[in-house]
């Protein structure tokens, strides 16, 4: 007779290995969807000069090609995260992929300013639906702390390195074909991701739409964001920060934001239960996210313009110039940051990363008109990659560790929301300040290159200040054991 006592154990082990492979495959699919979304935040940066020349955008109007996406994205992330809890996270992920992919096709077909900006706004809606639920799915798939830290590290790498990868992809596509293809490339990726998600991402049952999704709250926070960014980009840049129109629009934006807070305090099923901000780690992580991302966005947006308009780089050269950011960031995020976080704690790892980011921005603020890549750009890229590779995985760990399992979807949506809010407002402020400084220098007789460079310098100084403020928040609100 054959001994069969070990067969059940062998079969159980095989099932465990299969389930484990399935989880990691699901992570790959989720991160592919996130990469496609994040790419679109920066992939247009390299193509901005081409889009401006083709469609006739003004310099301030050009910012709306980026901000239309960020506003819809940031404004709807909380609603999207709540919908994931109610309708099922996989369902919301797939719906977002469909909206994003179709909007990408319209972006690629755009022949007018209004058509492109409108399609970018719809893209942001799809991006919000897709990305808001990803962290919630990840923490459900990987409940064990060490595995969760590694999975979050992969996600954080994709979420942050996607910006640098977007610059490279944008450069290749814009130079090899034309700017329309930075959007068309999303079509096959979106379809493939959806097909794979149906196979490997587990189906989950939401609590039911009958509980309500607080659409009024979503409209209030989106309206506040849209009007806030509009105030910075339009009346503030044209009439001044203290002009009557600027103050009036700003006051309405603040009123809408106050209305959102009141709504959250009184609604039966609020979009963002304010109790979550009572968790110290969650509140600290999101405030740090707003400040640090606001500073970092200027580096890619204005850095790409510096390389193009001052140093005369081609779109492909711009993408290659920023490639070290993605390489260093990826190496740290995927292989080392989880170990450093386990050894020294998330707080220490986060602060170290933020210090490197601030240093990179301060160095970029010294880049001259006749700068060289090896001396003035490469060190910035290396420091930025190292800083982001350390800071953002640690920040995600802090944000999600402070949330209860029931609030995982909400915490996921909130941490993504604050990233997009910081990006949109930071980009609006930095682009406006830079343009104002450039105009002032040109009026004093400075040459075009010197005036533009002076504007970039001021923006980078402010960006470094924002990241320094994030360091102060981390030091004050997070404890050494965090």
C-alpha positions in Angstrom: 0.0 0.0 0.0 1.1 3.5 -0.7 1.4 6.1 2.1 -1.1 8.8 1.3 -1.0 10.6 4.6 1.1 13.5 3.2 -1.2 14.1 0.1 -3.6 16.5 1.8 -0.7 18.6 3.1 0.9 18.7 -0.4 -2.4 19.7 -2.0 -2.9 22.4 0.6 0.6 23.7 0.0 0.0 23.8 -3.7 -3.2 25.7 -3.2 -1.4 28.2 -0.9 1.3 28.8 -3.5 -1.3 29.3 -6.2 -3.3 31.8 -4.1 0.0 33.6 -3.2 0.9 33.9 -6.9 -2.6 35.1 -7.7 -2.3 37.9 -5.1 1.0 39.1 -6.5 -0.4 38.9 -10.0 -3.4 41.0 -8.8 -0.9 43.6 -7.4 0.9 43.8 -10.8 -2.4 44.4 -12.6 -3.5 47.0 -10.1 -0.2 48.8 -10.3 -0.4 48.7 -14.1 -3.7 50.5 -13.9 -2.1 53.0 -11.5 0.9 53.5 -13.7 -1.3 54.4 -16.6 -3.2 56.9 -14.5 -0.1 58.5 -13.0 1.7 58.7 -16.3 -0.9 61.0 -17.5 -0.2 63.5 -14.8 3.3 64.2 -16.2 3.4 62.6 -19.7 2.0 65.8 -21.1 4.7 68.0 -19.6 7.2 67.1 -22.3 4.6 67.7 -25.0 3.4 71.0 -23.6 5.5 73.2 -26.0 4.2 71.1 -28.9 0.6 71.3 -27.7 0.9 75.1 -27.1 2.2 75.6 -30.6 -0.4 73.4 -32.2 -3.5 74.6 -30.4 -2.4 78.2 -29.6 -2.5 78.1 -25.8 -1.2 81.1 -23.8 1.4 80.3 -21.1 -1.1 80.5 -18.2 -3.8 78.7 -20.2 -1.4 75.9 -20.9 -1.4 75.0 -17.2 -5.1 74.0 -17.6 -4.0 71.0 -19.8 -2.5 69.6 -16.6 -4.8 71.2 -14.0 -8.1 70.1 -15.6 -6.9 66.5 -15.0 -5.7 67.2 -11.5 -8.8 69.0 -10.4 -11.2 66.3 -11.5 -8.9 63.6 -10.1 -8.4 65.3 -6.7 -11.9 66.5 -6.3 -13.6 63.1 -6.9 -11.1 60.7 -5.2 -13.0 60.8 -1.9 -16.3 60.0 -3.7 -14.6 57.3 -5.7 -13.2 55.7 -2.6 -16.6 55.7 -1.0 -18.2 54.2 -4.1 -15.6 51.4 -3.9 -16.7 50.6 -0.3 -20.4 50.7 -1.4 -20.4 49.1 -4.9 -17.3 46.9 -4.7 -13.7 48.0 -5.3 -13.2 45.8 -8.4 -16.3 47.2 -10.0 -15.2 50.8 -9.4 -11.7 50.0 -10.7 -13.1 48.6 -13.9 -15.5 51.5 -14.4 -12.7 53.9 -14.0 -10.5 52.1 -16.5 -13.4 52.4 -19.1 -13.9 56.1 -18.5 -10.2 56.9 -18.6 -9.5 54.9 -21.7 -12.4 56.5 -23.7 -11.4 60.0 -22.5 -7.8 59.3 -23.6 -9.1 58.6 -27.1 -10.9 61.9 -27.2 -7.8 63.7 -25.9 -5.8 62.2 -28.7 -8.4 63.3 -31.3 -8.6 66.9 -29.9 -8.2 69.7 -32.4 -9.2 72.6 -30.1 -8.2 74.0 -26.7 -11.7 73.4 -25.2 -11.9 69.8 -26.5 -8.6 68.9 -25.0 -9.2 70.5 -21.6 -12.7 69.0 -21.4 -11.4 65.5 -22.2 -8.6 65.9 -19.7 -11.2 66.7 -17.0 -13.1 63.5 -17.9 -9.8 61.6 -17.9 -9.4 62.9 -14.3 -12.8 61.4 -13.4 -11.7 58.0 -14.7 -8.4 58.3 -13.0 -10.1 59.0 -9.7 -12.4 56.0 -10.0 -9.5 53.7 -10.9 -6.9 54.8 -8.4 -9.0 55.6 -5.3 -9.7 51.9 -4.6 -6.3 50.4 -5.3 -4.7 50.9 -1.8 -7.9 49.5 -0.2 -7.6 46.3 -2.4 -3.9 46.0 -1.6 -4.2 46.2 2.2 -7.0 43.5 2.0 -4.9 41.2 -0.2 -1.8 41.6 2.0 -2.9 41.7 5.7 0.5 40.5 7.0 2.6 43.6 8.0 5.8 42.7 6.2 4.0 41.7 3.0 1.8 44.8 3.2 4.9 47.0 3.5 6.5 45.4 0.5 3.3 45.6 -1.6 2.8 49.2 -0.6 6.4 49.8 -1.6 5.7 48.5 -5.1 2.5 50.7 -5.3 4.3 53.8 -4.0 7.1 53.3 -6.5 4.6 53.1 -9.4 2.6 56.0 -8.0 5.7 58.3 -7.7 8.1 57.0 -10.3 5.3 57.2 -12.9 6.0 60.9 -13.1 9.5 60.4 -14.3 8.5 57.5 -16.6 5.8 59.8 -18.0 8.4 62.3 -19.0 10.4 59.7 -20.9 7.4 58.2 -22.6 6.1 61.7 -23.5 9.5 62.6 -25.0 9.7 59.4 -27.1 6.1 59.6 -28.4 6.2 63.4 -29.1 9.4 63.3 -30.9 8.9 60.0 -32.8 5.2 60.7 -33.8 3.3 63.6 -32.4 1.7 64.7 -29.1 -1.6 63.1 -29.9 0.0 59.7 -29.3 0.7 60.4 -25.6 -3.0 59.8 -25.2 -3.6 57.1 -27.8 -1.1 54.8 -26.1 -3.5 54.5 -23.2 -6.0 52.6 -25.3 -4.3 49.2 -25.6 -3.0 49.4 -22.0 -6.4 50.2 -20.6 -8.1 47.3 -22.4 -5.4 44.8 -21.5 -5.5 45.9 -17.8 -9.3 45.5 -17.7 -9.2 42.0 -19.2 -6.5 40.9 -16.7 -8.3 42.5 -13.8 -11.4 40.4 -14.5 -9.2 37.3 -14.2 -6.9 38.0 -11.2 -8.4 40.8 -9.0 -10.8 39.1 -6.6 -14.5 40.2 -6.7 -15.6 41.9 -3.5 -19.1 42.7 -2.4 -19.7 46.3 -1.3 -22.0 47.3 1.5 -24.6 48.5 -1.0 -25.4 51.8 -2.7 -28.4 52.2 -0.5 -26.2 53.7 2.2 -25.6 56.8 0.0 -22.4 58.2 -1.5 -22.7 61.9 -0.5 -22.7 63.4 -4.0 -23.3 67.0 -2.6 -20.1 66.6 -0.6 -18.2 65.6 -3.7 -19.6 68.6 -5.7 -18.7 71.0 -2.9 -15.1 69.8 -2.6 -14.6 69.6 -6.4 -16.1 73.1 -6.8 -13.8 74.4 -4.1 -10.8 72.9 -5.9 -11.7 74.1 -9.3 -12.4 77.6 -8.2 -9.3 77.7 -6.0 -7.0 76.7 -8.9 -8.9 79.0 -11.3 -8.3 81.9 -8.9 -4.6 81.3 -8.8 -4.1 80.7 -12.5 -6.4 83.4 -13.9 -7.2 86.6 -11.8 -4.2 86.2 -9.5 -1.7 85.9 -12.4 -3.3 88.7 -14.4 -4.5 91.2 -11.9 -2.5 90.5 -8.7 -3.0 88.5 -5.5 -4.8 91.4 -3.7 -7.0 92.5 -6.6 -10.8 92.6 -6.0 -11.6 89.7 -8.4 -8.9 87.5 -6.9 -10.1 88.1 -3.4 -13.8 87.5 -4.4 -13.1 84.2 -6.2 -10.9 83.1 -3.4 -13.6 83.9 -0.9 -16.1 81.8 -2.8 -13.6 78.9 -3.0 -13.1 79.1 0.8 -16.9 79.2 1.3 -17.4 76.1 -0.8 -14.7 74.3 1.3 -16.4 75.4 4.5 -19.7 74.1 3.1 -18.0 70.8 2.5 -16.8 70.6 6.1 -20.3 71.5 7.4 -21.8 68.8 5.1 -19.4 66.2 6.5 -20.4 67.1 10.0 -24.1 66.9 9.3 -24.6 64.3 6.6 -26.0 60.8 7.5 -23.4 59.1 5.3 -20.6 61.7 4.8 -18.1 61.5 2.0 -15.2 61.9 4.4 -16.1 61.2 8.0 -14.0 63.8 9.8 -13.3 61.2 12.6 -10.6 59.8 10.3 -8.6 63.0 10.8 -8.7 62.3 14.5 -6.2 59.5 13.9 -2.9 61.3 14.4 -1.0 59.2 11.8 -3.6 59.7 9.1 -3.8 63.5 9.7 0.0 63.9 9.7 0.5 61.7 6.6 -2.1 63.7 4.5 -0.7 67.1 5.6 2.8 66.0 4.7 1.5 64.6 1.4 -0.1 68.0 0.4 3.1 70.0 1.2 5.6 67.6 -0.3 3.7 66.9 -3.6 3.0 70.6 -4.0 6.8 71.2 -4.0 7.7 68.2 -6.2 5.2 68.9 -9.0 7.1 72.1 -9.8 10.2 70.2 -10.4 8.8 68.2 -13.2 6.6 70.9 -14.8 9.0 73.8 -14.6 12.1 71.5 -14.9 10.8 70.3 -18.2 10.3 73.9 -19.4 13.8 74.8 -18.2 15.4 72.0 -20.2 13.3 72.8 -23.3 13.3 76.6 -23.4 16.6 77.4 -21.7 18.9 74.5 -22.5 17.3 73.6 -25.8 16.7 69.9 -25.1 14.5 67.9 -27.5 11.4 66.1 -26.0 13.4 62.8 -26.0 16.4 64.4 -24.3 14.1 65.8 -21.6 12.7 62.4 -20.9 16.2 60.9 -20.7 17.4 63.7 -18.5 14.8 62.7 -15.8 15.2 59.0 -16.2 17.6 58.7 -13.2 14.7 59.8 -11.0 12.7 56.7 -11.9 15.7 54.3 -11.7 16.8 55.4 -8.3 13.3 55.7 -7.0 12.4 52.2 -8.2 15.5 50.6 -6.8 14.9 52.1 -3.3 11.1 51.6 -3.3 11.0 48.0 -4.4 14.2 46.6 -2.8 15.3 48.7 0.2 12.8 51.1 1.7 10.7 48.4 3.4 13.8 47.1 5.1 14.9 50.6 6.2 11.4 51.3 7.5 11.4 48.1 9.5 14.9 48.9 10.8 14.6 52.6 11.6 10.8 53.3 11.5 8.6 55.1 9.0 9.2 58.5 10.6 12.9 58.4 10.3 12.8 57.1 6.7 10.2 59.6 5.7 12.2 62.6 7.1 15.4 61.4 5.5 13.6 61.2 2.1 12.1 64.7 2.5 15.4 66.2 3.3 16.9 64.8 0.1 13.9 66.2 -1.9 14.3 69.6 -0.4 18.0 69.6 -1.2 17.3 68.6 -4.8 14.9 71.6 -5.2 17.5 74.0 -3.6 20.1 72.8 -6.1 17.7 73.3 -9.0 17.1 76.9 -7.8 20.8 77.5 -8.6 20.7 76.2 -12.2 22.1 78.9 -14.5 21.1 80.0 -18.0 24.1 78.2 -19.5 23.8 75.1 -17.3 25.2 71.7 -18.0 23.5 68.4 -17.4 26.2 66.7 -15.3 26.6 69.6 -13.0 23.2 71.2 -12.7 20.5 68.5 -13.6 21.9 65.0 -12.9 22.5 65.7 -9.1 19.0 67.0 -8.8 17.6 63.9 -10.5 19.6 61.5 -8.3 18.6 63.3 -5.1 15.0 63.6 -6.1 14.8 59.9 -7.0 16.5 58.9 -3.7 14.3 61.2 -1.7 11.0 60.1 -3.3 12.0 56.4 -3.1 12.5 56.7 0.6 9.7 59.2 1.5 6.6 58.0 -0.3 6.5 54.3 0.6 7.1 55.3 4.2 4.4 57.9 4.0 1.9 55.4 2.5 2.8 53.0 5.4 2.0 55.7 7.9 -1.2 56.7 6.3 -2.6 53.2 6.0 -1.3 52.0 9.4 -3.4 54.8 11.0 -6.7 53.6 9.5 -9.0 50.9 10.8 -9.8 48.0 8.3 -13.3 49.5 7.9 -11.8 52.8 6.8 -9.2 51.3 4.4 -11.1 52.5 1.3 -11.6 55.9 2.8 -8.0 56.2 3.8 -6.8 55.1 0.4 -9.0 57.7 -1.3 -7.9 60.4 1.2 -4.2 59.9 0.7 -4.6 60.0 -3.1 -6.8 63.1 -2.8 -4.3 65.0 -0.8 -1.6 64.1 -3.4 -3.7 65.5 -6.2 -4.9 68.6 -4.2 -1.2 69.3 -3.4 -0.2 68.8 -7.0 -3.0 71.0 -8.5 -2.6 73.8 -6.0 1.2 73.6 -6.0 1.4 73.6 -9.7 -1.0 76.5 -10.0 0.9 78.6 -7.4 4.4 77.8 -8.7 3.5 78.3 -12.4 1.8 81.6 -11.5 4.7 82.9 -9.3 7.2 81.8 -11.9 5.4 83.6 -14.7 5.0 86.8 -12.6 8.7 86.8 -11.7 9.6 86.3 -15.4 7.4 89.2 -16.5 8.9 91.5 -13.8 12.5 90.6 -14.9 11.7 91.1 -18.5 10.2 94.5 -17.7 13.5 95.5 -16.1 15.4 94.7 -19.3 16.5 91.1 -18.7 16.9 88.8 -21.7 14.2 86.2 -22.4 16.4 83.3 -21.1 17.5 85.1 -18.0 14.0 86.2 -17.2 12.6 82.7 -17.6 15.4 81.2 -15.5 14.8 83.8 -12.8 11.1 82.8 -12.7 12.0 79.1 -12.4 14.5 79.9 -9.6 11.8 81.6 -7.5 9.4 78.7 -8.0 12.1 76.2 -6.9 12.9 78.2 -3.8 9.2 78.2 -2.8 8.9 74.4 -3.6 11.9 73.7 -1.3 10.1 75.8 1.4 7.0 73.7 1.0 9.0 70.4 1.4 10.8 71.9 4.4 7.4 72.6 6.0 6.5 69.0 5.4 9.7 68.0 7.3 8.6 70.2 10.2 5.2 68.5 10.3 6.7 65.1 10.2 9.0 66.0 13.1 6.2 67.5 15.2 3.2 65.1 14.5 4.9 61.7 14.1 6.5 60.0 17.1 10.0 58.3 17.0 8.3 54.9 17.2 6.0 55.5 14.2 
